Protein backbone atom coordinates (compact mmCIF):
# COMPACT_ATOMS: atom_id res chain seq x y z
CA UNK A 1 0.00 0.00 0.00
CA UNK A 2 1.40 3.33 -1.00
CA UNK A 3 0.97 6.45 1.09
CA UNK A 4 0.98 9.80 -0.69
CA UNK A 5 2.92 12.90 0.25
CA UNK A 6 0.25 15.52 -0.41
CA UNK A 7 2.45 18.43 -1.37
CA UNK A 8 2.08 20.76 -4.34
CA UNK A 9 5.57 20.08 -5.65
CA UNK A 10 5.94 18.96 -9.23
CA UNK A 11 9.62 18.02 -9.35
CA UNK A 12 9.91 14.26 -8.85
CA UNK A 13 13.06 12.34 -8.03
CA UNK A 14 13.82 9.73 -10.71
CA UNK A 15 15.32 6.50 -9.44
CA UNK A 16 16.60 3.21 -10.67
CA UNK A 17 16.57 -0.06 -8.76
CA UNK A 18 13.97 -1.02 -6.12
CA UNK A 19 12.63 2.53 -5.73
CA UNK A 20 12.18 3.18 -9.43
CA UNK A 21 8.41 2.64 -9.25
CA UNK A 22 7.99 4.97 -6.26
CA UNK A 23 7.95 8.63 -7.25
CA UNK A 24 8.37 11.10 -4.41
CA UNK A 25 8.99 14.81 -3.97
CA UNK A 26 12.67 15.77 -3.56
CA UNK A 27 12.37 16.16 0.24
CA UNK A 28 10.70 12.78 0.84
CA UNK A 29 11.73 9.17 1.32
CA UNK A 30 10.16 5.74 1.52
CA UNK A 31 9.35 3.76 4.66
CA UNK A 32 8.67 0.03 4.34
CA UNK A 33 8.43 -3.25 6.22
CA UNK A 34 7.01 -6.74 5.93
CA UNK A 35 4.83 -8.04 8.77
CA UNK A 36 5.14 -11.74 9.61
CA UNK A 37 4.06 -14.15 12.31
CA UNK A 38 6.48 -16.26 14.42
CA UNK A 39 6.77 -18.91 11.65
CA UNK A 40 7.55 -16.25 9.03
CA UNK A 41 4.14 -16.33 7.36
CA UNK A 42 2.82 -12.93 6.21
CA UNK A 43 0.19 -11.26 8.39
CA UNK A 44 -2.37 -10.03 5.91
CA UNK A 45 -4.30 -6.84 6.56
CA UNK A 46 -2.37 -5.92 9.70
CA UNK A 47 -3.11 -2.32 10.65
CA UNK A 48 -0.25 0.16 10.70
CA UNK A 49 0.03 3.79 11.71
CA UNK A 50 2.94 6.17 11.14
CA UNK A 51 3.17 9.27 13.35
CA UNK A 52 5.66 12.09 13.65
CA UNK A 53 7.55 12.98 16.84
CA UNK A 54 4.64 15.17 18.00
CA UNK A 55 2.24 12.25 17.79
CA UNK A 56 0.47 13.49 14.65
CA UNK A 57 -0.63 10.68 12.33
CA UNK A 58 1.05 10.95 8.93
CA UNK A 59 -0.23 7.84 7.19
CA UNK A 60 -2.14 4.70 8.14
CA UNK A 61 -3.61 1.65 6.46
CA UNK A 62 -3.31 -2.11 6.12
CA UNK A 63 -0.65 -4.47 4.84
CA UNK A 64 -1.09 -6.19 1.48
CA UNK A 65 -1.66 -9.96 0.99
CA UNK A 66 2.10 -10.49 1.37
CA UNK A 67 2.22 -8.68 4.70
CA UNK A 68 4.06 -5.70 3.23
CA UNK A 69 3.49 -1.98 3.29
CA UNK A 70 5.28 0.93 1.63
CA UNK A 71 4.61 4.56 2.46
CA UNK A 72 6.07 7.74 0.97
CA UNK A 73 6.60 10.35 3.69
CA UNK A 74 8.51 13.62 4.15
CA UNK A 75 12.04 13.16 5.46
CA UNK A 76 12.07 13.03 9.26
CA UNK A 77 11.77 10.94 12.42
CA UNK A 78 8.74 8.64 12.76
CA UNK A 79 7.03 6.22 15.11
CA UNK A 80 5.48 3.10 13.61
CA UNK A 81 2.72 1.05 15.29
CA UNK A 82 1.57 -2.30 13.89
CA UNK A 83 -1.39 -4.30 15.21
CA UNK A 84 -3.37 -7.36 14.14
CA UNK A 85 -6.09 -9.47 15.70
CA UNK A 86 -4.60 -12.11 17.98
CA UNK A 87 -1.10 -10.56 18.10
CA UNK A 88 0.76 -8.32 20.52
CA UNK A 89 1.10 -4.77 19.09
CA UNK A 90 4.53 -3.80 17.72
CA UNK A 91 6.14 -0.35 17.92
CA UNK A 92 9.36 0.97 16.40
CA UNK A 93 11.12 4.18 15.40
CA UNK A 94 12.53 5.01 11.98
CA UNK A 95 14.47 7.80 10.33
CA UNK A 96 13.56 8.63 6.74
CA UNK A 97 16.03 10.68 4.69
CA UNK A 98 15.55 12.35 1.34
CA UNK A 99 15.49 10.12 -1.73
CA UNK A 100 16.16 6.94 0.26
CA UNK A 101 14.48 3.79 1.48
CA UNK A 102 14.11 3.27 5.22
CA UNK A 103 13.31 -0.43 5.53
CA UNK A 104 12.51 -2.09 8.82
CA UNK A 105 12.81 -5.50 7.16
CA UNK A 106 10.66 -8.25 8.64
CA UNK A 107 8.57 -7.14 11.61
CA UNK A 108 7.60 -10.27 13.56
CA UNK A 109 4.39 -10.09 15.57
CA UNK A 110 4.14 -12.33 18.60
CA UNK A 111 0.94 -14.24 19.27
CA UNK A 112 -0.95 -12.51 22.05
CA UNK A 113 -1.93 -14.45 25.14
CA UNK A 114 -5.70 -14.87 25.01
CA UNK A 115 -7.63 -13.20 27.83
CA UNK A 116 -8.74 -15.37 30.74
CA UNK A 117 -12.22 -16.83 30.21
CA UNK A 118 -14.96 -16.69 32.86
CA UNK A 119 -15.13 -19.65 35.24
CA UNK A 120 -17.83 -22.27 34.57
CA UNK A 121 -21.09 -21.51 36.35
CA UNK A 122 -24.01 -19.09 36.28
CA UNK A 123 -23.32 -15.40 35.65
CA UNK A 124 -25.72 -12.49 35.33
CA UNK A 125 -25.62 -9.20 33.47
CA UNK A 126 -24.81 -6.17 35.61
CA UNK A 127 -27.24 -3.56 34.20
CA UNK A 128 -25.46 -0.69 35.97
CA UNK A 129 -22.36 -1.35 33.86
CA UNK A 130 -23.99 -2.58 30.65
CA UNK A 131 -25.92 -1.02 27.78
CA UNK A 132 -28.19 -2.08 24.92
CA UNK A 133 -28.04 0.62 22.24
CA UNK A 134 -29.20 0.95 18.64
CA UNK A 135 -28.71 3.21 15.63
CA UNK A 136 -31.29 3.67 12.87
CA UNK A 137 -31.48 5.96 9.88
CA UNK A 138 -34.27 8.56 10.12
CA UNK A 139 -36.14 9.72 6.97
CA UNK A 140 -33.21 8.61 4.84
CA UNK A 141 -30.79 11.24 6.17
CA UNK A 142 -29.88 11.68 9.83
CA UNK A 143 -29.37 8.83 12.27
CA UNK A 144 -31.38 8.21 15.41
CA UNK A 145 -29.43 6.88 18.38
CA UNK A 146 -31.28 5.17 21.18
CA UNK A 147 -31.11 2.56 23.92
CA UNK A 148 -33.20 0.30 26.09
CA UNK A 149 -32.96 1.28 29.74
CA UNK A 150 -34.36 -1.90 31.31
CA UNK A 151 -33.01 -5.38 30.62
CA UNK A 152 -31.74 -8.47 32.40
CA UNK A 153 -29.81 -11.53 31.39
CA UNK A 154 -28.00 -14.65 32.53
CA UNK A 155 -25.07 -16.56 31.04
CA UNK A 156 -24.33 -20.17 31.92
CA UNK A 157 -20.64 -20.76 31.24
CA UNK A 158 -19.97 -24.41 30.40
CA UNK A 159 -16.79 -26.40 30.94
CA UNK A 160 -16.37 -26.15 27.15
CA UNK A 161 -17.23 -22.52 26.60
CA UNK A 162 -18.57 -23.28 23.11
CA UNK A 163 -21.47 -25.06 24.86
CA UNK A 164 -22.38 -22.06 27.02
CA UNK A 165 -25.88 -20.56 27.05
CA UNK A 166 -27.19 -17.00 27.20
CA UNK A 167 -30.67 -15.56 27.78
CA UNK A 168 -31.40 -11.83 27.64
CA UNK A 169 -34.79 -10.17 28.20
CA UNK A 170 -35.31 -6.51 27.23
CA UNK A 171 -38.26 -4.36 28.32
CA UNK A 172 -39.59 -2.96 25.01
CA UNK A 173 -41.31 -0.03 26.77
CA UNK A 174 -37.92 1.17 28.10
CA UNK A 175 -36.89 2.37 24.63
CA UNK A 176 -35.29 5.80 24.89
CA UNK A 177 -34.15 8.12 22.07
CA UNK A 178 -34.18 11.23 24.27
CA UNK A 179 -37.30 12.59 22.54
CA UNK A 180 -40.49 11.83 24.47
CA UNK A 181 -42.91 12.21 21.55
CA UNK A 182 -40.81 9.94 19.37
CA UNK A 183 -40.43 7.37 22.15
CA UNK A 184 -44.22 7.27 22.67
CA UNK A 185 -44.62 6.68 18.95
CA UNK A 186 -42.02 3.90 18.96
CA UNK A 187 -43.98 2.16 21.74
CA UNK A 188 -47.23 2.38 19.76
CA UNK A 189 -48.81 -0.21 17.44
CA UNK A 190 -47.05 1.54 14.51
CA UNK A 191 -43.70 0.31 15.77
CA UNK A 192 -42.88 -2.03 18.68
CA UNK A 193 -46.51 -2.41 19.85
CA UNK A 194 -45.37 -2.88 23.45
CA UNK A 195 -48.86 -3.69 24.75
CA UNK A 196 -48.93 -6.87 22.62
CA UNK A 197 -45.19 -7.58 22.68
CA UNK A 198 -43.80 -6.26 25.98
CA UNK A 199 -40.34 -7.85 25.68
CA UNK A 200 -37.55 -8.61 23.26
CA UNK A 201 -35.74 -11.87 24.05
CA UNK A 202 -32.48 -13.39 22.85
CA UNK A 203 -31.47 -16.98 23.60
CA UNK A 204 -28.21 -18.57 22.46
CA UNK A 205 -26.49 -21.91 23.00
CA UNK A 206 -23.87 -21.55 20.29
CA UNK A 207 -20.59 -19.77 21.03
CA UNK A 208 -18.03 -20.02 18.20
CA UNK A 209 -14.42 -18.87 18.61
CA UNK A 210 -13.34 -16.84 15.55
CA UNK A 211 -9.75 -16.34 16.67
CA UNK A 212 -8.03 -13.99 19.08
CA UNK A 213 -10.66 -12.18 21.14
CA UNK A 214 -13.40 -12.58 18.51
CA UNK A 215 -16.44 -14.79 19.05
CA UNK A 216 -19.68 -15.37 17.20
CA UNK A 217 -22.70 -15.84 19.49
CA UNK A 218 -25.61 -17.22 17.48
CA UNK A 219 -29.14 -17.55 18.79
CA UNK A 220 -32.83 -16.80 18.42
CA UNK A 221 -34.13 -13.23 18.73
CA UNK A 222 -37.86 -12.77 19.40
CA UNK A 223 -39.12 -9.31 18.52
CA UNK A 224 -42.61 -8.10 17.64
CA UNK A 225 -43.98 -11.65 17.78
CA UNK A 226 -41.42 -13.03 15.29
CA UNK A 227 -38.36 -15.16 16.02
CA UNK A 228 -35.29 -15.09 13.78
CA UNK A 229 -31.72 -16.41 13.98
CA UNK A 230 -29.23 -13.65 14.77
CA UNK A 231 -25.43 -13.73 15.18
CA UNK A 232 -23.66 -11.30 17.50
CA UNK A 233 -20.15 -10.32 16.36
CA UNK A 234 -18.53 -10.34 19.80
CA UNK A 235 -15.25 -9.03 21.18
CA UNK A 236 -14.36 -10.59 24.53
CA UNK A 237 -12.55 -8.08 26.75
CA UNK A 238 -11.48 -10.38 29.58
CA UNK A 239 -11.77 -10.66 33.36
CA UNK A 240 -11.41 -7.78 35.81
CA UNK A 241 -12.36 -6.64 39.28
CA UNK A 242 -14.97 -4.07 40.26
CA UNK A 243 -14.57 -1.27 42.78
CA UNK A 244 -15.49 -3.63 45.60
CA UNK A 245 -13.19 -6.36 44.35
CA UNK A 246 -15.89 -8.51 42.76
CA UNK A 247 -14.90 -10.54 39.71
CA UNK A 248 -16.53 -9.51 36.44
CA UNK A 249 -16.14 -10.30 32.74
CA UNK A 250 -16.83 -7.93 29.84
CA UNK A 251 -17.56 -8.04 26.14
CA UNK A 252 -18.80 -5.87 23.29
CA UNK A 253 -21.09 -7.18 20.56
CA UNK A 254 -22.79 -5.85 17.43
CA UNK A 255 -25.34 -7.10 14.94
CA UNK A 256 -27.57 -5.68 12.23
CA UNK A 257 -31.32 -6.29 12.12
CA UNK A 258 -33.59 -5.87 9.11
CA UNK A 259 -36.94 -4.56 10.28
CA UNK A 260 -38.93 -6.40 7.60
CA UNK A 261 -37.62 -9.70 9.03
CA UNK A 262 -39.63 -8.95 12.15
CA UNK A 263 -42.75 -7.61 10.33
CA UNK A 264 -42.05 -4.13 11.68
CA UNK A 265 -42.95 -2.41 8.40
CA UNK A 266 -45.06 0.46 9.71
CA UNK A 267 -47.34 0.36 6.69
CA UNK A 268 -49.36 3.39 7.76
CA UNK A 269 -46.23 5.50 7.42
CA UNK A 270 -44.97 3.87 4.24
CA UNK A 271 -48.37 4.21 2.57
CA UNK A 272 -47.99 7.97 2.86
CA UNK A 273 -44.52 7.81 1.33
CA UNK A 274 -42.71 8.55 4.59
CA UNK A 275 -39.60 6.43 5.06
CA UNK A 276 -39.46 6.88 8.83
CA UNK A 277 -36.66 4.41 9.49
CA UNK A 278 -34.26 2.68 7.12
CA UNK A 279 -34.29 -1.02 6.35
CA UNK A 280 -31.53 -1.94 8.82
CA UNK A 281 -30.89 -1.16 12.47
CA UNK A 282 -27.50 -1.60 14.13
CA UNK A 283 -27.50 -3.04 17.65
CA UNK A 284 -24.55 -2.40 19.98
CA UNK A 285 -24.19 -4.28 23.26
CA UNK A 286 -21.70 -3.38 25.95
CA UNK A 287 -22.00 -6.03 28.63
CA UNK A 288 -20.45 -6.86 31.99
CA UNK A 289 -21.37 -10.05 33.81
CA UNK A 290 -20.83 -11.03 37.45
CA UNK A 291 -21.20 -14.40 39.18
CA UNK A 292 -24.83 -15.02 40.06
CA UNK A 293 -25.34 -14.81 43.79
C-alpha positions as CSV (number, residue, x, y, z in Angstrom):
1,X,0.0,0.0,0.0
2,X,1.4,3.3,-1.0
3,X,1.0,6.4,1.1
4,X,1.0,9.8,-0.7
5,X,2.9,12.9,0.3
6,X,0.2,15.5,-0.4
7,X,2.4,18.4,-1.4
8,X,2.1,20.8,-4.3
9,X,5.6,20.1,-5.7
10,X,5.9,19.0,-9.2
11,X,9.6,18.0,-9.3
12,X,9.9,14.3,-8.8
13,X,13.1,12.3,-8.0
14,X,13.8,9.7,-10.7
15,X,15.3,6.5,-9.4
16,X,16.6,3.2,-10.7
17,X,16.6,-0.1,-8.8
18,X,14.0,-1.0,-6.1
19,X,12.6,2.5,-5.7
20,X,12.2,3.2,-9.4
21,X,8.4,2.6,-9.2
22,X,8.0,5.0,-6.3
23,X,8.0,8.6,-7.2
24,X,8.4,11.1,-4.4
25,X,9.0,14.8,-4.0
26,X,12.7,15.8,-3.6
27,X,12.4,16.2,0.2
28,X,10.7,12.8,0.8
29,X,11.7,9.2,1.3
30,X,10.2,5.7,1.5
31,X,9.3,3.8,4.7
32,X,8.7,0.0,4.3
33,X,8.4,-3.2,6.2
34,X,7.0,-6.7,5.9
35,X,4.8,-8.0,8.8
36,X,5.1,-11.7,9.6
37,X,4.1,-14.2,12.3
38,X,6.5,-16.3,14.4
39,X,6.8,-18.9,11.7
40,X,7.6,-16.2,9.0
41,X,4.1,-16.3,7.4
42,X,2.8,-12.9,6.2
43,X,0.2,-11.3,8.4
44,X,-2.4,-10.0,5.9
45,X,-4.3,-6.8,6.6
46,X,-2.4,-5.9,9.7
47,X,-3.1,-2.3,10.7
48,X,-0.3,0.2,10.7
49,X,0.0,3.8,11.7
50,X,2.9,6.2,11.1
51,X,3.2,9.3,13.4
52,X,5.7,12.1,13.6
53,X,7.6,13.0,16.8
54,X,4.6,15.2,18.0
55,X,2.2,12.2,17.8
56,X,0.5,13.5,14.6
57,X,-0.6,10.7,12.3
58,X,1.1,11.0,8.9
59,X,-0.2,7.8,7.2
60,X,-2.1,4.7,8.1
61,X,-3.6,1.7,6.5
62,X,-3.3,-2.1,6.1
63,X,-0.7,-4.5,4.8
64,X,-1.1,-6.2,1.5
65,X,-1.7,-10.0,1.0
66,X,2.1,-10.5,1.4
67,X,2.2,-8.7,4.7
68,X,4.1,-5.7,3.2
69,X,3.5,-2.0,3.3
70,X,5.3,0.9,1.6
71,X,4.6,4.6,2.5
72,X,6.1,7.7,1.0
73,X,6.6,10.3,3.7
74,X,8.5,13.6,4.1
75,X,12.0,13.2,5.5
76,X,12.1,13.0,9.3
77,X,11.8,10.9,12.4
78,X,8.7,8.6,12.8
79,X,7.0,6.2,15.1
80,X,5.5,3.1,13.6
81,X,2.7,1.1,15.3
82,X,1.6,-2.3,13.9
83,X,-1.4,-4.3,15.2
84,X,-3.4,-7.4,14.1
85,X,-6.1,-9.5,15.7
86,X,-4.6,-12.1,18.0
87,X,-1.1,-10.6,18.1
88,X,0.8,-8.3,20.5
89,X,1.1,-4.8,19.1
90,X,4.5,-3.8,17.7
91,X,6.1,-0.4,17.9
92,X,9.4,1.0,16.4
93,X,11.1,4.2,15.4
94,X,12.5,5.0,12.0
95,X,14.5,7.8,10.3
96,X,13.6,8.6,6.7
97,X,16.0,10.7,4.7
98,X,15.5,12.4,1.3
99,X,15.5,10.1,-1.7
100,X,16.2,6.9,0.3
101,X,14.5,3.8,1.5
102,X,14.1,3.3,5.2
103,X,13.3,-0.4,5.5
104,X,12.5,-2.1,8.8
105,X,12.8,-5.5,7.2
106,X,10.7,-8.3,8.6
107,X,8.6,-7.1,11.6
108,X,7.6,-10.3,13.6
109,X,4.4,-10.1,15.6
110,X,4.1,-12.3,18.6
111,X,0.9,-14.2,19.3
112,X,-1.0,-12.5,22.1
113,X,-1.9,-14.4,25.1
114,X,-5.7,-14.9,25.0
115,X,-7.6,-13.2,27.8
116,X,-8.7,-15.4,30.7
117,X,-12.2,-16.8,30.2
118,X,-15.0,-16.7,32.9
119,X,-15.1,-19.7,35.2
120,X,-17.8,-22.3,34.6
121,X,-21.1,-21.5,36.3
122,X,-24.0,-19.1,36.3
123,X,-23.3,-15.4,35.7
124,X,-25.7,-12.5,35.3
125,X,-25.6,-9.2,33.5
126,X,-24.8,-6.2,35.6
127,X,-27.2,-3.6,34.2
128,X,-25.5,-0.7,36.0
129,X,-22.4,-1.4,33.9
130,X,-24.0,-2.6,30.7
131,X,-25.9,-1.0,27.8
132,X,-28.2,-2.1,24.9
133,X,-28.0,0.6,22.2
134,X,-29.2,0.9,18.6
135,X,-28.7,3.2,15.6
136,X,-31.3,3.7,12.9
137,X,-31.5,6.0,9.9
138,X,-34.3,8.6,10.1
139,X,-36.1,9.7,7.0
140,X,-33.2,8.6,4.8
141,X,-30.8,11.2,6.2
142,X,-29.9,11.7,9.8
143,X,-29.4,8.8,12.3
144,X,-31.4,8.2,15.4
145,X,-29.4,6.9,18.4
146,X,-31.3,5.2,21.2
147,X,-31.1,2.6,23.9
148,X,-33.2,0.3,26.1
149,X,-33.0,1.3,29.7
150,X,-34.4,-1.9,31.3
151,X,-33.0,-5.4,30.6
152,X,-31.7,-8.5,32.4
153,X,-29.8,-11.5,31.4
154,X,-28.0,-14.7,32.5
155,X,-25.1,-16.6,31.0
156,X,-24.3,-20.2,31.9
157,X,-20.6,-20.8,31.2
158,X,-20.0,-24.4,30.4
159,X,-16.8,-26.4,30.9
160,X,-16.4,-26.1,27.2
161,X,-17.2,-22.5,26.6
162,X,-18.6,-23.3,23.1
163,X,-21.5,-25.1,24.9
164,X,-22.4,-22.1,27.0
165,X,-25.9,-20.6,27.1
166,X,-27.2,-17.0,27.2
167,X,-30.7,-15.6,27.8
168,X,-31.4,-11.8,27.6
169,X,-34.8,-10.2,28.2
170,X,-35.3,-6.5,27.2
171,X,-38.3,-4.4,28.3
172,X,-39.6,-3.0,25.0
173,X,-41.3,0.0,26.8
174,X,-37.9,1.2,28.1
175,X,-36.9,2.4,24.6
176,X,-35.3,5.8,24.9
177,X,-34.2,8.1,22.1
178,X,-34.2,11.2,24.3
179,X,-37.3,12.6,22.5
180,X,-40.5,11.8,24.5
181,X,-42.9,12.2,21.5
182,X,-40.8,9.9,19.4
183,X,-40.4,7.4,22.2
184,X,-44.2,7.3,22.7
185,X,-44.6,6.7,19.0
186,X,-42.0,3.9,19.0
187,X,-44.0,2.2,21.7
188,X,-47.2,2.4,19.8
189,X,-48.8,-0.2,17.4
190,X,-47.1,1.5,14.5
191,X,-43.7,0.3,15.8
192,X,-42.9,-2.0,18.7
193,X,-46.5,-2.4,19.9
194,X,-45.4,-2.9,23.4
195,X,-48.9,-3.7,24.7
196,X,-48.9,-6.9,22.6
197,X,-45.2,-7.6,22.7
198,X,-43.8,-6.3,26.0
199,X,-40.3,-7.8,25.7
200,X,-37.5,-8.6,23.3
201,X,-35.7,-11.9,24.0
202,X,-32.5,-13.4,22.8
203,X,-31.5,-17.0,23.6
204,X,-28.2,-18.6,22.5
205,X,-26.5,-21.9,23.0
206,X,-23.9,-21.5,20.3
207,X,-20.6,-19.8,21.0
208,X,-18.0,-20.0,18.2
209,X,-14.4,-18.9,18.6
210,X,-13.3,-16.8,15.6
211,X,-9.7,-16.3,16.7
212,X,-8.0,-14.0,19.1
213,X,-10.7,-12.2,21.1
214,X,-13.4,-12.6,18.5
215,X,-16.4,-14.8,19.1
216,X,-19.7,-15.4,17.2
217,X,-22.7,-15.8,19.5
218,X,-25.6,-17.2,17.5
219,X,-29.1,-17.6,18.8
220,X,-32.8,-16.8,18.4
221,X,-34.1,-13.2,18.7
222,X,-37.9,-12.8,19.4
223,X,-39.1,-9.3,18.5
224,X,-42.6,-8.1,17.6
225,X,-44.0,-11.7,17.8
226,X,-41.4,-13.0,15.3
227,X,-38.4,-15.2,16.0
228,X,-35.3,-15.1,13.8
229,X,-31.7,-16.4,14.0
230,X,-29.2,-13.7,14.8
231,X,-25.4,-13.7,15.2
232,X,-23.7,-11.3,17.5
233,X,-20.1,-10.3,16.4
234,X,-18.5,-10.3,19.8
235,X,-15.3,-9.0,21.2
236,X,-14.4,-10.6,24.5
237,X,-12.5,-8.1,26.7
238,X,-11.5,-10.4,29.6
239,X,-11.8,-10.7,33.4
240,X,-11.4,-7.8,35.8
241,X,-12.4,-6.6,39.3
242,X,-15.0,-4.1,40.3
243,X,-14.6,-1.3,42.8
244,X,-15.5,-3.6,45.6
245,X,-13.2,-6.4,44.4
246,X,-15.9,-8.5,42.8
247,X,-14.9,-10.5,39.7
248,X,-16.5,-9.5,36.4
249,X,-16.1,-10.3,32.7
250,X,-16.8,-7.9,29.8
251,X,-17.6,-8.0,26.1
252,X,-18.8,-5.9,23.3
253,X,-21.1,-7.2,20.6
254,X,-22.8,-5.9,17.4
255,X,-25.3,-7.1,14.9
256,X,-27.6,-5.7,12.2
257,X,-31.3,-6.3,12.1
258,X,-33.6,-5.9,9.1
259,X,-36.9,-4.6,10.3
260,X,-38.9,-6.4,7.6
261,X,-37.6,-9.7,9.0
262,X,-39.6,-8.9,12.2
263,X,-42.7,-7.6,10.3
264,X,-42.0,-4.1,11.7
265,X,-42.9,-2.4,8.4
266,X,-45.1,0.5,9.7
267,X,-47.3,0.4,6.7
268,X,-49.4,3.4,7.8
269,X,-46.2,5.5,7.4
270,X,-45.0,3.9,4.2
271,X,-48.4,4.2,2.6
272,X,-48.0,8.0,2.9
273,X,-44.5,7.8,1.3
274,X,-42.7,8.5,4.6
275,X,-39.6,6.4,5.1
276,X,-39.5,6.9,8.8
277,X,-36.7,4.4,9.5
278,X,-34.3,2.7,7.1
279,X,-34.3,-1.0,6.4
280,X,-31.5,-1.9,8.8
281,X,-30.9,-1.2,12.5
282,X,-27.5,-1.6,14.1
283,X,-27.5,-3.0,17.6
284,X,-24.5,-2.4,20.0
285,X,-24.2,-4.3,23.3
286,X,-21.7,-3.4,26.0
287,X,-22.0,-6.0,28.6
288,X,-20.4,-6.9,32.0
289,X,-21.4,-10.1,33.8
290,X,-20.8,-11.0,37.5
291,X,-21.2,-14.4,39.2
292,X,-24.8,-15.0,40.1
293,X,-25.3,-14.8,43.8
